Amino acid sequence: EDSQPHPIRYSIVSGNQENYFSIDSDTGLVTVISQLDYEQNLPDIVLGIQANDDDPSTPLATLSTLTLTITVQDANDNEPSFSESVYFTSREFPITQGTRLETVSCSDADSGSNGMVTYSINSTNQLFQISEI
């Protein structure tokens, strides 16, 4: 009878269809090998990991499996984008205070607070202001 311990070999057996991860077959260390993006991936990626002792003295390998859940968190990695590249407006005089001149629209593909957009006027001119709709 062989009483020597056999090396354990690790492998990813499910959940890695896009090949975002690799596993060191000797140590079990899981490594990201392709960039993950919250907006492109599901927030949670579930991998099936298998450990096998490859004992040649037994007809069936002794193995164990576990589920590893990786949660991808959002980063503020997308720029806000206006719906138009240039906005033009014209009004006839006189223009009274409070007259709405233009409505601009901007969105951000990030989620939560990373996707919130704030507007400002880059000018020292105090004739215009931004109001919420």
Order of alpha helices (4+ residues) and beta strands (2+ residues): beta-beta-beta-beta-beta-beta-beta
